[in-house]
Amino acid sequence: MNAKEMRGKEAAELKQELESLLRAHFALRMQVATQQSNKTADLGKLRRDIARVKTIMREKAGQA
């Protein structure tokens, strides 16, 4: 999901998206640590998505 689509969402939806991304990041981190997965590039993508959601949440909080 890109930033343009995220900006159209409500704060509650963004919070839910953030929780989902954090859970996915944790799960993937554990898989990489236990060598069940070697998709280390996905960790970076998830981190950037998490940062993107947090940034948009801060933008919305600043506008209110």
N, C-alpha and C positions, 0 to 999 in steps of 0.2 A: 504494500500500500504506500502510495507516495504522500508527500506532505500536503499537497493540494486537497486530496481526498480527506485527510485527517483534519484539516482546518474546518471542514464542513460538519464535523461531528460535535456532539454535545460533550460537556465535561465528564458526565457519567460514562459515556461510551469510550472516551479516551482513557479513563481510569481502568475500565474493564479491559481495554486493549493492552494497556501497560501491564496489568496483572498477568494476562495471557502470555505476553512476550517474556516477562520475567520468569514465569514457570517453564516456558520452552527453553530459555537460556540455561536455567539451572539443570534441566533434564539433559540437554545436549552437553553441558559441561561435565556432568557425571558420566555420560556415555564415553566421552573422549578420555576422561581420567581412568576409566576402567577398560579402555581400549576396545570398547564395543563399536565405536564409530571413529572414523578418521576424517570426518568433515569439519576440520578446524576452520575453514573459511566461513562456514555458517555461523560460527561464534561471533566473528566480526560483523557479519550482516545483522545479527540479532542485536548486538551492542549498539550499532548505529540506529536501528529501528527504535530501540528503547530511548536513546538520546533524542531522536526526532519527536517521539511522543511527549517526552518530558519538556522539550522546548516549546512545543505547541501548547501544552498545558500552562506553561508560564506566560506565554503570550496572551492566552485567554484570561488568565488571572490578572494580568496587568491592565487589560482593557476594562475590566469590571469596576 
